[in-house]
Amino acid sequence: MFRILKISGHSLYPDYREGDYVLTARVPFPSGKIRAGDVIVFDQPGYGMLVKRVRWVLEDGRTFEVRGTQVDSTDSRNFGPVPGSRIKGKVVWHIRHK
């Protein structure tokens, strides 16, 4: 139900940094529905496993626009909205690397 992942890259810098860890909860999420502002982990074909912040929940409630905090982040601007079926977890705890 829970999984620990190590952050690789700078897409969500400065909030999440290279070497940080996140604890994710798998579907169904014990902390409720995914909302704008949540950080999720999902599998994106051609890119692999990504960690991004949800910017918008689309009208159907099962599709999400995700963004990184950096201008050059690979996110929904590159590959479009993320279907809920690709989501592997929701970040429920962030462990900062010193």
C-alpha positions as CSV (number, residue, x, y, z in Angstrom):
1,M,0.0,0.0,0.0
2,F,2.9,2.4,0.7
3,R,6.1,2.8,-1.3
4,I,9.3,4.9,-0.7
5,L,10.8,6.5,-3.8
6,K,14.0,8.5,-4.3
7,I,13.7,11.8,-6.2
8,S,15.9,12.0,-9.3
9,G,16.1,15.3,-11.2
10,H,15.1,18.9,-10.5
11,S,11.6,19.1,-12.0
12,L,10.0,20.1,-8.7
13,Y,12.9,22.1,-7.3
14,P,13.1,23.8,-4.7
15,D,10.2,21.9,-3.0
16,Y,11.7,18.5,-3.9
17,R,15.4,18.1,-4.5
18,E,17.6,15.4,-6.0
19,G,18.1,12.8,-3.4
20,D,15.0,13.5,-1.4
21,Y,12.6,10.6,-0.6
22,V,8.9,10.5,-0.8
23,L,6.4,8.1,0.8
24,T,3.5,7.4,-1.6
25,A,0.2,5.8,-0.9
26,R,-1.2,3.5,-3.6
27,V,-4.7,3.6,-5.1
28,P,-7.2,3.8,-3.4
29,F,-5.7,6.7,-1.5
30,P,-6.3,6.7,2.2
31,S,-6.0,10.5,2.2
32,G,-8.8,11.0,-0.2
33,K,-9.2,12.1,-3.8
34,I,-6.4,13.6,-5.8
35,R,-6.7,17.4,-5.8
36,A,-4.9,20.3,-7.4
37,G,-1.7,20.9,-5.5
38,D,-1.2,17.2,-4.7
39,V,2.1,15.5,-5.8
40,I,1.6,12.2,-7.6
41,V,3.8,9.5,-9.0
42,F,2.7,8.1,-12.4
43,D,4.1,6.0,-15.3
44,Q,4.3,8.0,-18.5
45,P,5.0,6.0,-21.7
46,G,8.3,7.2,-23.2
47,Y,9.4,8.9,-20.0
48,G,9.1,6.2,-17.2
49,M,8.1,6.9,-13.7
50,L,7.6,10.6,-13.0
51,V,6.8,12.7,-9.9
52,K,4.8,15.9,-10.6
53,R,2.4,18.3,-8.9
54,V,-1.3,18.2,-10.0
55,R,-2.2,21.6,-11.5
56,W,-5.7,20.9,-12.6
57,V,-8.2,18.1,-12.2
58,L,-10.1,17.9,-15.4
59,E,-13.9,17.8,-15.5
60,D,-14.2,14.0,-15.5
61,G,-12.3,13.9,-12.2
62,R,-10.1,11.0,-13.5
63,T,-7.7,13.0,-15.7
64,F,-5.0,15.4,-14.4
65,E,-2.8,18.1,-15.7
66,V,0.6,17.9,-14.1
67,R,3.5,20.3,-13.9
68,G,7.0,20.6,-12.6
69,T,8.2,23.9,-11.1
70,Q,10.9,24.4,-13.7
71,V,10.4,26.0,-17.1
72,D,12.1,23.0,-18.8
73,S,10.2,20.3,-16.8
74,T,8.8,17.4,-18.8
75,D,5.1,17.5,-17.9
76,S,1.6,17.9,-19.3
77,R,2.9,20.6,-21.6
78,N,4.9,17.8,-23.4
79,F,2.6,14.8,-23.2
80,G,-0.9,16.1,-22.3
81,P,-3.2,15.2,-19.4
82,V,-2.4,12.1,-17.3
83,P,-5.2,9.5,-17.0
84,G,-5.9,8.2,-13.5
85,S,-5.1,4.7,-14.7
86,R,-1.4,5.6,-14.9
87,I,-1.1,7.0,-11.4
88,K,0.9,4.7,-9.1
89,G,0.7,6.8,-5.9
90,K,0.1,10.0,-4.1
91,V,2.9,11.6,-2.1
92,V,1.9,11.5,1.6
93,W,5.2,12.3,3.2
94,H,8.4,14.1,2.0
95,I,11.8,13.2,3.5
96,R,14.4,15.9,2.7
97,H,18.0,14.9,1.8
98,K,20.5,17.2,3.5
